[in-house]
């Protein structure tokens, strides 16, 4: 079985998926901790935003995050990284939508590299204006 652990001084180099990202942002100094790495909470918030985009399109309206089913930090995100989020609906229930989000960082424009930094699965529920769960519309 392949291990995702990598020695501290090595990064598994990869390429971006061959599709448009759901969200792309640059990690800024204001998003970093005292050591210069991006806060995990910042990354979690961005993952939630990216995951909600396909969910709200499928729900054709408001959704609420009801669960973070899994979240794995694989590599740190660094200040200046271009962070790309790829979200894909994995399961649709009566009111819920489960979304997988894969996150990649592109760094060092002088010697470009790309690393997978995070994987997550989140569940959203379609909600009405009064924030109560509502059935998802039929897919067209």
C-alpha positions in Angstrom: 0.0 0.0 0.0 1.3 3.4 -0.9 1.9 5.8 1.9 1.1 9.5 1.7 3.8 10.4 4.2 6.8 12.1 2.6 10.1 13.1 4.3 10.0 16.6 5.6 12.4 18.0 3.0 10.6 16.4 0.0 7.3 17.2 -1.6 5.4 14.8 -3.9 5.3 16.7 -7.2 2.1 16.4 -9.2 0.1 18.3 -11.8 -3.2 20.0 -11.6 -6.3 18.1 -12.7 -7.3 18.6 -16.4 -10.3 20.7 -15.6 -11.1 24.2 -14.3 -10.8 24.6 -10.6 -13.9 25.5 -8.6 -11.9 28.2 -6.7 -8.4 29.6 -7.0 -6.8 32.0 -4.4 -3.4 33.2 -3.5 -2.3 32.5 0.1 -1.4 35.9 1.6 0.8 36.9 4.6 -2.3 37.8 6.6 -3.4 34.1 6.3 -0.1 32.8 7.9 0.9 31.8 11.4 4.1 33.0 13.1 6.2 30.4 11.2 5.0 31.5 7.8 2.7 28.5 7.0 -0.9 29.2 6.2 -3.3 28.5 9.1 -5.2 25.3 8.7 -8.4 27.1 9.6 -8.0 29.5 6.7 -7.6 26.5 4.4 -10.6 24.8 5.9 -12.7 27.9 5.3 -11.6 28.0 1.6 -12.4 24.3 1.3 -15.9 24.9 2.6 -16.5 27.7 0.1 -15.2 25.6 -2.8 -17.4 22.6 -1.7 -20.5 24.8 -1.4 -20.3 26.1 -5.0 -21.3 22.8 -6.7 -23.7 22.1 -3.8 -25.6 25.4 -4.2 -25.7 25.0 -8.0 -27.2 21.5 -7.6 -29.6 22.7 -4.8 -30.5 25.7 -6.9 -30.4 27.8 -3.8 -29.1 28.1 -0.3 -27.2 25.3 1.4 -25.7 24.8 4.8 -22.7 22.8 5.8 -23.8 20.0 8.1 -20.7 17.8 8.3 -17.0 17.7 7.5 -16.8 13.9 6.9 -13.0 13.9 6.4 -10.2 16.4 6.2 -6.6 15.5 5.6 -3.7 18.0 5.5 -1.0 16.4 3.3 1.5 19.3 2.9 1.7 22.9 4.2 0.4 25.8 2.2 3.0 28.6 2.0 2.6 32.4 1.6 2.4 33.2 -2.1 1.1 29.7 -3.2 -1.6 29.8 -5.8 -4.1 27.4 -4.2 -6.5 25.6 -6.5 -9.6 23.8 -5.2 -11.4 21.1 -7.2 -14.8 20.2 -5.9 -17.0 17.4 -7.2 -20.4 16.1 -6.1 -20.1 12.5 -5.0 -23.5 11.7 -3.6 -27.0 13.3 -3.7 -29.7 12.4 -1.2 -33.2 13.8 -0.6 -31.9 17.0 1.0 -28.2 16.5 1.2 -25.2 16.7 -1.2 -21.8 15.2 -0.4 -18.8 16.9 -2.1 -15.2 15.9 -2.4 -12.6 18.7 -2.5 -9.0 18.2 -3.6 -6.6 21.1 -3.1 -3.3 21.8 -4.9 -0.6 24.5 -4.3 1.5 25.9 -7.1 4.6 27.5 -5.8 7.9 29.1 -6.8 7.3 30.8 -10.2 11.0 30.7 -10.9 11.0 26.9 -10.6 7.3 25.9 -10.7 6.1 23.0 -8.6 2.7 21.7 -7.8 1.8 19.7 -4.7 -1.5 18.2 -3.5 -2.0 19.8 -0.1 -5.4 18.7 1.2 -8.3 16.3 0.6 -11.7 16.7 2.2 -15.3 15.5 2.0 -18.1 17.7 3.2 -21.9 17.3 3.4 -24.3 20.2 2.7 -28.1 20.3 3.1 -30.4 22.4 0.9 -32.3 24.9 3.1 -35.3 27.1 2.6 -35.4 30.8 3.4 -36.3 29.9 7.0 -33.2 27.8 7.1 -35.1 24.5 7.4 -34.0 21.5 5.2 -35.8 21.3 1.9 -35.9 18.6 -0.8 -33.5 19.0 -3.6 -35.1 19.9 -7.0 -35.0 17.1 -9.6 -32.0 17.3 -11.8 -32.7 18.6 -15.3 
